[in-house]
Amino acid sequence: SSVIQFELVGVGANVADQRIVELLSAGDLVISADIPLAAAAVERGATVLDPRGDVLTAENVGSRLAARNLMDELRGTGMNTGGPAAYSDRNRQDFANQLDRLLTQLTRQK
């Protein structure tokens, strides 16, 4: 059986994110830089890895979501909040290392 499946979702804000969360099971791995999606995935028992190699957990995703929401509000008022630092070779290496660790760990658990 294939581990990849194609899902077509309707049009609308966060419809794809909602479908991803619906399909999740505890122990699944989600790779995303989207903090609201990460928070919902963690709540469902998934492990979330961002593209910079940070693992988002029940212990840290709440503070990340709060910071993201604050920055979103500030941008809504017209404030220039800047953006994330450029994606670096170090980020790429951190991601690869963490992905390897997580895949090994999750494979052993299943």
C-alpha positions in Angstrom: 0.0 0.0 0.0 1.1 3.5 -0.7 2.1 5.9 2.1 1.2 8.9 -0.1 -2.4 9.8 -0.7 -3.9 12.7 -2.7 -6.6 14.7 -1.1 -8.6 17.4 -2.9 -10.3 19.9 -0.6 -12.7 22.7 -1.2 -12.0 26.4 -1.4 -11.7 28.4 1.7 -9.4 29.6 4.5 -7.6 26.8 6.3 -9.7 24.1 4.6 -6.5 22.1 3.7 -5.2 22.5 7.3 -8.5 21.3 8.7 -8.4 18.2 6.5 -4.8 17.4 7.5 -5.8 17.6 11.2 -8.9 15.4 10.5 -6.6 12.7 8.9 -4.0 12.7 11.7 -3.5 10.0 14.2 -1.5 10.1 17.4 2.1 9.4 16.5 2.0 10.9 13.0 4.7 13.2 11.8 3.8 16.6 10.4 6.3 18.9 8.8 5.0 22.5 8.7 6.0 26.1 9.4 2.3 26.9 10.0 1.9 27.5 13.7 -1.9 27.2 13.9 -1.7 23.9 12.0 1.2 22.8 14.3 -0.9 23.6 17.4 -3.9 21.6 16.1 -1.7 18.7 15.1 0.1 18.6 18.5 -3.4 18.6 20.1 -4.2 15.5 18.1 -1.0 13.7 19.3 1.1 14.3 16.3 4.8 15.2 16.3 5.5 18.4 14.5 8.8 19.4 12.9 9.3 22.9 11.4 11.6 23.4 8.4 14.3 24.9 10.6 14.6 21.7 12.7 12.5 22.7 15.7 10.2 20.1 17.2 6.9 21.6 18.3 5.4 20.0 21.4 2.5 20.6 23.8 5.1 22.4 26.0 6.2 25.0 23.4 3.5 25.3 20.7 1.2 27.5 22.9 3.9 30.2 23.3 4.7 30.0 19.6 1.0 30.4 18.7 0.7 33.4 21.1 3.8 35.1 19.6 2.5 34.4 16.0 -0.9 35.9 16.9 0.6 39.0 18.5 2.8 39.6 15.4 -0.3 39.1 13.2 -2.2 41.7 15.2 0.7 44.1 15.0 0.9 43.7 11.2 -2.9 44.3 11.2 -2.3 47.7 12.7 0.2 48.5 9.9 3.4 47.9 11.9 6.3 46.5 10.0 7.3 43.5 12.1 9.9 42.2 9.6 10.0 38.5 8.8 11.9 35.4 9.7 15.7 35.2 9.2 16.8 33.8 5.8 16.8 30.0 5.6 20.4 28.9 6.1 22.5 25.9 5.5 22.5 25.4 9.3 18.7 25.4 9.3 18.8 22.8 6.5 21.2 20.6 8.5 19.2 21.0 11.7 16.1 19.9 9.9 17.8 16.9 8.3 19.3 15.8 11.6 16.0 16.2 13.5 14.0 14.5 10.8 16.4 11.5 10.9 16.0 11.3 14.7 12.2 11.6 14.6 11.8 9.0 11.9 14.0 6.5 13.8 12.1 7.2 17.0 8.6 7.0 15.4 9.5 3.8 13.5 10.6 2.1 16.7 7.4 3.1 18.5 5.2 1.6 15.7 
